[in-house]
Amino acid sequence: MANLAFIATSLDGYIADKSNEIDWLYSIPNPNNLDMGFVKHMQSIDALVMGRNTFELVLTLECEWPYSKPVFVLSNTLSSVPASCEGKFSIVKGDLRELTTKLQDDGYKNLYIDGGVTIQNFLKDDLIDEMIITTIPVLLGAGISLFGQLKDTLEFRCIKSEVFPHGISQSHFKRHRI
């Protein structure tokens, strides 16, 4: 059982620019269309837990619904599923520890945690077991940070790093608990 974050950041740690845009993610060429481990990651998880902001961003993408696994959207403000998304996701809220336990009891053992605020809140509750962070070699200078303040230090160990063409790097971290 694990809660896993798989996310991209700028070199200075932002997941979106100051206009809440993510165009910069595609500013570095990827001529071979490498998925950088995303397909393998998706095969390793049972469900996604994402925040409302990330969910709303996904809805703006010009593509079909990108997930084949169950999606749980954390929101205190969404009250219904848009007709175009019927059956594609469920709205959840409440204590993250209780939610995680319930999802795991329901058979969703490996959860993909997605979205900046959502990842920050899972980290605040020490509920992230692994993080795969892809670093795009651009400096944004401002924007939405991946990490927020924590009450306690959380120690992670880098178990794998890889460099892709054009300077994109990816590091896989595992939570170190004593």
C-alpha positions as CSV (number, residue, x, y, z in Angstrom):
1,M,0.0,0.0,0.0
2,A,1.4,3.4,-1.0
3,N,0.4,6.9,-1.7
4,L,2.5,8.1,-4.6
5,A,3.0,11.6,-6.1
6,F,4.1,11.9,-9.7
7,I,4.5,15.5,-10.8
8,A,6.6,17.9,-12.8
9,T,8.2,21.1,-11.5
10,S,10.3,23.9,-12.8
11,L,13.9,24.1,-11.7
12,D,12.8,26.5,-9.0
13,G,10.1,24.2,-7.7
14,Y,6.9,25.6,-9.3
15,I,4.1,23.4,-10.7
16,A,2.4,26.3,-12.5
17,D,3.5,29.8,-13.4
18,K,2.3,33.1,-11.9
19,S,-0.7,33.0,-14.3
20,N,-1.6,29.4,-13.2
21,E,-0.5,28.1,-16.6
22,I,1.5,25.0,-17.4
23,D,2.6,25.8,-21.0
24,W,6.2,25.9,-19.8
25,L,6.0,22.1,-19.3
26,Y,6.2,21.7,-23.0
27,S,8.9,24.4,-23.6
28,I,11.7,21.8,-23.7
29,P,11.7,19.6,-26.9
30,N,10.7,16.0,-26.5
31,P,11.2,14.8,-30.1
32,N,10.9,11.1,-29.2
33,N,7.7,11.7,-27.2
34,L,9.1,10.0,-24.2
35,D,6.5,9.5,-21.5
36,M,9.2,9.6,-18.8
37,G,7.7,6.8,-16.9
38,F,4.1,8.0,-16.7
39,V,2.6,4.9,-18.4
40,K,4.5,2.6,-16.0
41,H,3.4,4.8,-13.1
42,M,-0.2,4.6,-14.2
43,Q,0.0,0.8,-14.4
44,S,1.3,0.7,-10.8
45,I,-1.6,2.5,-9.3
46,D,-5.2,1.5,-8.5
47,A,-6.8,5.0,-8.4
48,L,-6.1,8.7,-8.4
49,V,-6.8,11.3,-5.7
50,M,-6.6,14.8,-7.1
51,G,-7.6,18.2,-6.0
52,R,-10.3,20.3,-7.5
53,N,-7.9,22.7,-9.1
54,T,-6.1,19.9,-10.9
55,F,-9.4,18.3,-11.9
56,E,-10.6,21.6,-13.4
57,L,-7.3,21.9,-15.3
58,V,-7.7,18.4,-16.7
59,L,-11.2,19.4,-18.0
60,T,-9.6,22.3,-20.0
61,L,-7.2,20.0,-21.8
62,E,-8.1,19.3,-25.4
63,C,-8.2,15.5,-25.2
64,E,-10.4,12.6,-24.2
65,W,-10.7,11.8,-20.5
66,P,-7.1,10.8,-19.8
67,Y,-7.6,8.2,-17.0
68,S,-8.6,4.6,-17.1
69,K,-8.4,4.2,-13.4
70,P,-10.9,5.5,-10.8
71,V,-10.5,9.2,-10.0
72,F,-11.5,10.7,-6.7
73,V,-11.6,14.5,-6.7
74,L,-11.1,16.2,-3.3
75,S,-13.4,19.2,-3.0
76,N,-15.4,21.0,-0.4
77,T,-17.1,23.1,-3.1
78,L,-18.1,20.7,-5.9
79,S,-21.5,19.2,-5.3
80,S,-22.2,17.4,-8.5
81,V,-20.5,15.7,-11.4
82,P,-20.8,17.6,-14.7
83,A,-22.9,15.6,-17.2
84,S,-19.9,15.3,-19.6
85,C,-18.0,13.5,-16.8
86,E,-20.7,11.2,-15.5
87,G,-19.1,8.0,-14.2
88,K,-15.5,9.2,-14.7
89,F,-14.8,10.5,-11.2
90,S,-16.2,10.7,-7.7
91,I,-16.2,13.7,-5.4
92,V,-14.7,13.1,-1.9
93,K,-14.0,15.2,1.1
94,G,-13.0,14.9,4.7
95,D,-10.0,13.8,6.8
96,L,-7.2,12.6,4.5
97,R,-6.1,9.8,6.8
98,E,-9.7,8.5,7.0
99,L,-10.2,8.9,3.3
100,T,-7.0,7.0,2.5
101,T,-7.9,4.2,4.8
102,K,-11.4,3.9,3.3
103,L,-10.0,3.8,-0.2
104,Q,-7.5,1.2,0.7
105,D,-10.1,-0.8,2.5
106,D,-12.2,-0.6,-0.8
107,G,-9.3,-2.2,-2.6
108,Y,-7.4,0.8,-3.9
109,K,-4.0,0.0,-2.4
110,N,-1.7,2.3,-4.5
111,L,-3.0,5.8,-4.8
112,Y,-1.7,8.4,-7.2
113,I,-1.9,11.8,-5.3
114,D,-2.0,14.7,-7.8
115,G,-2.3,18.4,-7.5
116,G,-0.2,20.9,-5.6
117,V,-2.4,21.7,-2.7
118,T,-3.4,18.0,-2.4
119,I,0.2,16.9,-2.3
120,Q,1.0,19.6,0.2
121,N,-1.9,18.5,2.4
122,F,-1.0,14.8,2.2
123,L,2.6,15.8,3.1
124,K,1.3,17.8,6.1
125,D,-0.4,14.6,7.3
126,D,2.7,12.5,6.4
127,L,0.7,10.5,3.9
128,I,3.1,10.5,0.9
129,D,5.2,7.3,0.7
130,E,6.9,8.0,-2.7
131,M,7.4,11.0,-4.9
132,I,8.5,11.0,-8.5
133,I,9.5,14.5,-9.5
134,T,10.3,15.4,-13.0
135,T,12.3,18.7,-13.2
136,I,11.9,20.8,-16.3
137,P,15.1,23.0,-16.6
138,V,13.3,26.3,-16.7
139,L,13.2,29.0,-14.0
140,L,9.8,30.6,-13.6
141,G,10.6,33.0,-10.8
142,A,7.1,32.8,-9.3
143,G,4.0,30.7,-9.4
144,I,2.4,27.8,-7.5
145,S,5.0,26.0,-5.4
146,L,5.0,22.2,-5.1
147,F,5.9,22.3,-1.5
148,G,4.4,24.3,1.4
149,Q,5.2,24.6,5.1
150,L,5.4,21.5,7.2
151,K,5.1,21.2,11.0
152,D,7.7,18.5,11.0
153,T,10.7,17.5,8.9
154,L,9.9,14.6,6.6
155,E,12.9,12.6,5.3
156,F,12.9,11.0,1.9
157,R,15.6,9.0,0.2
158,C,16.4,9.2,-3.5
159,I,16.2,5.7,-4.9
160,K,16.6,6.5,-8.6
161,S,17.5,9.5,-10.8
162,E,17.4,9.7,-14.5
163,V,18.4,12.4,-17.0
164,F,16.4,12.6,-20.2
165,P,17.3,14.5,-23.4
166,H,17.4,18.3,-23.3
167,G,18.3,18.3,-19.6
168,I,15.0,17.1,-18.1
169,S,15.6,15.1,-15.0
170,Q,13.5,12.8,-12.9
171,S,14.1,11.7,-9.3
172,H,12.2,9.0,-7.4
173,F,12.1,9.5,-3.6
174,K,10.9,7.1,-1.0
175,R,9.7,8.2,2.5
176,H,12.3,7.2,5.1
177,R,10.6,6.3,8.4
178,I,12.5,5.3,11.4
